[in-house]
């Protein structure tokens, strides 16, 4: 279960290095101004709730999710369950923030508690409880393990994460944990939301912001998980890198004196003398070869990021 093919490292090491440079910049800038930190955290919690629930089929829009959470408004035409899913996820995030610190060690009970919060008032019978029967996942290329094995496998996974015998970096470790917990599928329902919450415990304890997988990347996300089931982690690692880079960029661009200037690629390529066209820069962004992140369906990057890519290519020649 714990054999990990790390051939992705050769291609993704520059991306890992870039994220750790930003991580260092963020850590060295702490403590951040309280007002700015509070506003970013509120915004990211909203996005996190909206995107994670949307991936699982919740139909509340981002604005509707905001109205439910921040204004206490009931949305006409939306089910009571969808309202509970939004409120529950917000409470789970609050629990996570209160739990995590630099000395945090992953515990199985915390995963169960997160799941209990996710399913509260929706499926109370199963909330916070490991499944006791088999399940099948629509569209997946595997069958989750027998229910009798789940508890032991969950304990093994927690031990693997805390001991990190393969010496994985923080991003790799969170990604492998994400995949393995999805594969174990310890609950009847609510696995995806719980996994994406618990994964961020591992990142946030190391000073990273949460990685938010976007609704628009849902198809790519499921394809990456299916590839990981076959031992190929390249796509899932890349998706994690891109999700984490987006939130890192949100933080570092808010720092006092920040000179990062992210622009939509379509606008950036219109500048006089820009060396590449939109299609090529977009490809580099999707492949993670330049510092870029996604907002909705649009990729953003900087002229400096493209310049660094050009320099790196010249060096390789």
C-alpha positions as CSV (number, residue, x, y, z in Angstrom):
1,X,0.0,0.0,0.0
2,X,2.9,2.4,0.7
3,X,5.0,1.9,-2.4
4,X,5.0,5.3,-4.0
5,X,6.4,5.9,-7.6
6,X,8.2,9.2,-7.3
7,X,9.2,9.6,-11.0
8,X,7.1,12.8,-11.1
9,X,9.8,14.5,-9.0
10,X,12.1,15.2,-12.0
11,X,9.5,17.3,-13.7
12,X,7.8,18.8,-10.6
13,X,10.9,19.7,-8.5
14,X,11.1,23.3,-9.9
15,X,7.5,23.7,-8.9
16,X,8.1,22.4,-5.4
17,X,11.1,24.7,-5.1
18,X,9.0,27.7,-6.2
19,X,6.3,26.9,-3.6
20,X,8.8,26.6,-0.8
21,X,10.3,30.0,-1.8
22,X,6.9,31.5,-1.5
23,X,6.3,29.7,1.7
24,X,9.5,31.1,3.2
25,X,8.5,34.6,2.1
26,X,5.1,34.2,3.8
27,X,6.5,32.7,7.0
28,X,9.2,35.5,7.2
29,X,6.5,38.1,6.9
30,X,4.5,36.8,9.9
31,X,2.7,38.0,11.9
32,X,0.5,39.5,9.2
33,X,-1.7,42.5,10.0
34,X,-4.8,41.1,11.8
35,X,-7.3,42.9,9.6
36,X,-5.7,41.6,6.4
37,X,-5.3,38.1,7.7
38,X,-8.9,37.9,8.9
39,X,-10.3,39.1,5.6
40,X,-8.2,36.6,3.6
41,X,-9.2,33.7,5.9
42,X,-12.9,34.6,5.6
43,X,-12.6,34.8,1.9
44,X,-10.7,31.5,1.5
45,X,-13.1,29.7,3.9
46,X,-16.0,30.7,1.7
47,X,-14.3,29.6,-1.4
48,X,-13.2,26.4,0.2
49,X,-16.7,25.6,1.3
50,X,-18.3,26.5,-2.0
51,X,-15.8,24.6,-4.2
52,X,-15.6,21.4,-2.0
53,X,-19.4,21.1,-1.8
54,X,-19.8,21.9,-5.5
55,X,-17.4,19.1,-6.4
56,X,-19.8,16.7,-4.5
57,X,-22.9,18.1,-6.3
58,X,-24.1,20.9,-4.1
59,X,-25.9,23.5,-6.3
60,X,-25.4,26.6,-4.2
61,X,-23.5,29.3,-6.1
62,X,-20.6,31.1,-4.6
63,X,-22.9,34.1,-3.9
64,X,-25.6,31.9,-2.4
65,X,-23.1,30.2,-0.2
66,X,-21.9,33.6,1.0
67,X,-25.6,34.6,1.8
68,X,-26.1,31.4,3.7
69,X,-22.9,31.6,5.8
70,X,-22.5,35.4,6.3
71,X,-26.0,36.7,6.1
72,X,-28.0,33.8,7.4
73,X,-30.3,33.8,4.4
74,X,-32.3,30.8,3.3
75,X,-32.1,30.4,-0.5
76,X,-35.4,29.7,-2.2
77,X,-35.4,26.6,-4.3
78,X,-32.4,25.0,-2.6
79,X,-32.7,22.0,-0.4
80,X,-32.3,22.0,3.4
81,X,-29.5,19.5,3.0
82,X,-27.5,22.0,0.7
83,X,-27.9,24.6,3.4
84,X,-26.6,22.2,6.1
85,X,-23.7,21.2,3.8
86,X,-22.6,24.8,3.6
87,X,-22.9,25.5,7.4
88,X,-21.4,22.2,8.4
89,X,-18.3,22.7,6.2
90,X,-17.8,26.2,7.7
91,X,-17.9,24.7,11.2
92,X,-15.5,22.0,10.1
93,X,-13.0,24.6,8.9
94,X,-13.3,26.5,12.2
95,X,-12.5,23.3,14.0
96,X,-9.5,22.7,11.8
97,X,-8.1,26.2,12.4
98,X,-8.5,25.7,16.2
99,X,-6.8,22.3,16.0
100,X,-3.8,23.0,13.8
101,X,-0.5,24.5,15.0
102,X,3.2,23.9,14.3
103,X,3.3,20.9,16.7
104,X,0.2,19.2,15.4
105,X,0.4,15.5,14.9
106,X,-2.3,13.8,12.8
107,X,-4.8,11.7,14.7
108,X,-7.5,9.4,13.5
109,X,-10.0,10.9,15.9
110,X,-9.5,14.3,14.2
111,X,-10.5,12.8,10.8
112,X,-13.6,11.2,12.5
113,X,-14.5,14.6,14.1
114,X,-14.2,16.4,10.8
115,X,-16.5,13.8,9.2
116,X,-18.9,14.2,12.1
117,X,-19.1,17.9,11.5
118,X,-19.5,17.5,7.7
119,X,-22.5,15.2,8.1
120,X,-24.1,16.8,11.1
121,X,-28.0,17.0,10.7
122,X,-27.7,15.3,7.4
123,X,-26.8,11.7,8.2
124,X,-26.4,11.7,12.0
125,X,-26.5,7.9,12.1
126,X,-23.2,7.7,10.1
127,X,-21.6,11.0,11.1
128,X,-18.1,10.5,12.5
129,X,-18.3,6.7,12.2
130,X,-16.3,4.3,10.0
131,X,-18.4,2.4,7.6
132,X,-19.4,-1.2,8.5
133,X,-20.3,-2.5,5.0
134,X,-19.0,-2.3,1.4
135,X,-19.4,0.6,-0.9
136,X,-18.9,1.3,-4.6
137,X,-17.9,4.6,-6.2
138,X,-19.6,5.7,-9.4
139,X,-17.0,6.4,-12.1
140,X,-14.0,5.2,-10.1
141,X,-11.6,2.5,-11.4
142,X,-11.3,0.7,-8.1
143,X,-13.4,-1.0,-5.4
144,X,-12.7,0.3,-1.9
145,X,-11.4,-2.2,0.6
146,X,-13.6,-4.5,2.7
147,X,-15.2,-2.7,5.7
148,X,-13.4,-5.1,8.1
149,X,-10.0,-3.7,7.0
150,X,-10.9,0.0,7.1
151,X,-10.1,0.7,10.7
152,X,-6.7,-0.9,10.5
153,X,-5.9,0.8,7.2
154,X,-6.8,4.2,8.7
155,X,-4.5,3.6,11.6
156,X,-1.7,2.5,9.2
157,X,-2.2,5.7,7.1
158,X,-2.0,7.9,10.2
159,X,1.2,6.2,11.2
160,X,2.6,6.5,7.7
161,X,1.9,10.2,7.7
162,X,3.4,10.9,11.1
163,X,6.5,8.8,10.5
164,X,7.0,9.7,6.8
165,X,9.3,6.7,6.1
166,X,9.7,7.7,2.4
167,X,11.0,11.2,3.3
168,X,8.3,13.0,1.2
169,X,8.1,16.8,1.3
170,X,5.1,18.4,2.9
171,X,3.2,18.8,-0.4
172,X,3.9,15.2,-1.5
173,X,2.9,13.9,1.9
174,X,-0.4,15.8,1.8
175,X,-1.1,14.6,-1.8
176,X,-0.4,10.9,-1.0
177,X,-2.5,11.2,2.2
178,X,-5.3,12.7,0.1
179,X,-5.2,9.8,-2.4
180,X,-4.9,7.0,0.1
181,X,-7.7,8.3,2.3
182,X,-10.0,8.5,-0.8
183,X,-8.9,4.9,-1.7
184,X,-9.7,3.6,1.8
185,X,-13.0,5.4,1.6
186,X,-13.6,5.0,5.3
187,X,-17.2,6.4,5.4
188,X,-20.5,5.8,3.7
189,X,-20.8,9.4,2.6
190,X,-18.9,12.7,3.0
191,X,-15.5,11.2,2.1
192,X,-14.4,13.8,-0.4
193,X,-15.2,16.8,1.8
194,X,-13.5,15.2,4.8
195,X,-10.5,14.2,2.8
196,X,-10.0,17.7,1.5
197,X,-10.3,19.1,5.0
198,X,-8.0,16.6,6.6
199,X,-5.4,17.0,3.8
200,X,-5.1,20.7,4.7
201,X,-4.3,19.8,8.3
202,X,-1.0,18.5,7.0
203,X,-0.2,21.6,4.9
204,X,-1.4,24.2,7.5
205,X,0.6,22.7,10.3
206,X,3.7,23.5,8.2
207,X,2.7,27.1,7.6
208,X,1.1,26.7,4.2
209,X,-2.3,28.1,3.5
210,X,-5.1,25.6,2.6
211,X,-5.0,24.1,-0.9
212,X,-8.5,24.6,-2.5
213,X,-9.3,22.3,-5.4
214,X,-11.7,24.3,-7.7
215,X,-15.1,23.2,-8.9
216,X,-13.9,23.9,-12.5
217,X,-11.2,21.3,-12.0
218,X,-13.6,18.6,-10.9
219,X,-13.1,16.4,-14.0
220,X,-9.3,16.8,-13.9
221,X,-9.4,16.0,-10.2
222,X,-11.2,12.8,-10.6
223,X,-9.0,11.7,-13.5
224,X,-5.9,12.5,-11.4
225,X,-7.3,10.3,-8.5
226,X,-8.0,7.5,-10.9
227,X,-4.4,7.7,-12.3
228,X,-3.1,7.6,-8.7
229,X,-5.1,4.4,-8.1
230,X,-2.8,2.9,-10.8
231,X,0.3,4.3,-9.1
232,X,0.8,7.4,-11.2
233,X,0.9,10.5,-9.1
234,X,2.0,13.0,-11.7
235,X,-1.4,14.6,-12.4
236,X,-2.6,14.7,-8.8
237,X,0.7,16.2,-7.6
238,X,0.5,18.9,-10.3
239,X,-3.1,19.7,-9.4
240,X,-2.1,20.0,-5.7
241,X,0.8,22.2,-6.6
242,X,-1.5,24.5,-8.6
243,X,-4.2,24.6,-5.9
244,X,-1.6,25.5,-3.3
245,X,0.2,28.0,-5.4
246,X,-3.1,29.9,-5.9
247,X,-3.7,30.4,-2.2
248,X,0.0,31.1,-1.6
249,X,-0.3,33.9,-4.2
250,X,-3.4,35.3,-2.5
251,X,-1.4,35.7,0.7
252,X,1.8,37.0,-0.7
253,X,0.2,39.6,-2.9
254,X,-1.4,41.0,0.2
255,X,1.9,41.5,2.0
256,X,3.0,45.1,2.6
257,X,5.3,46.2,-0.2
258,X,4.5,43.2,-2.4
259,X,5.5,43.8,-6.0
260,X,3.8,40.7,-7.6
261,X,1.7,41.8,-10.5
262,X,-0.5,38.9,-11.6
263,X,-2.6,39.5,-14.7
264,X,-4.8,37.4,-16.9
265,X,-2.7,35.9,-19.6
266,X,-5.0,37.3,-22.3
267,X,-4.2,40.8,-21.2
268,X,-0.5,40.2,-20.5
269,X,0.3,38.9,-24.0
270,X,-1.1,42.2,-25.4
271,X,1.8,44.2,-24.0
272,X,4.3,45.5,-26.6
273,X,7.2,43.1,-27.3
274,X,5.8,40.2,-25.3
275,X,7.7,37.1,-26.5
276,X,4.9,34.5,-26.7
277,X,1.2,34.2,-27.6
278,X,-1.7,33.4,-25.3
279,X,-2.0,29.8,-26.3
280,X,1.6,29.0,-25.4
281,X,1.7,30.8,-22.1
282,X,-1.6,29.1,-21.1
283,X,0.0,25.8,-21.9
284,X,3.0,26.6,-19.7
285,X,0.6,27.6,-16.9
286,X,-1.5,24.4,-17.2
287,X,1.7,22.4,-17.1
288,X,3.0,24.2,-14.0
289,X,6.1,25.4,-15.8
290,X,5.6,29.0,-14.9
291,X,4.4,30.8,-11.7
292,X,0.6,31.0,-12.5
293,X,-2.7,30.3,-10.9
294,X,-6.3,30.0,-11.9
295,X,-9.3,32.2,-11.1
296,X,-12.5,30.7,-12.4
297,X,-11.5,29.5,-15.9
298,X,-8.8,32.2,-16.4
299,X,-5.1,31.7,-15.8
300,X,-3.1,34.6,-14.3
301,X,0.7,35.0,-14.4
302,X,3.3,37.8,-14.4
303,X,5.8,39.1,-16.9
304,X,8.6,38.2,-14.5
305,X,7.4,34.6,-14.4
306,X,7.7,34.3,-18.2
307,X,11.1,36.0,-18.1
308,X,12.3,33.5,-15.5
309,X,11.1,30.6,-17.8
310,X,13.0,32.1,-20.8
311,X,16.2,32.3,-18.7
312,X,15.8,28.8,-17.4
313,X,15.4,27.5,-21.0
314,X,18.6,29.3,-22.1
315,X,20.5,27.7,-19.2
316,X,19.4,24.2,-20.1
317,X,20.6,24.8,-23.7
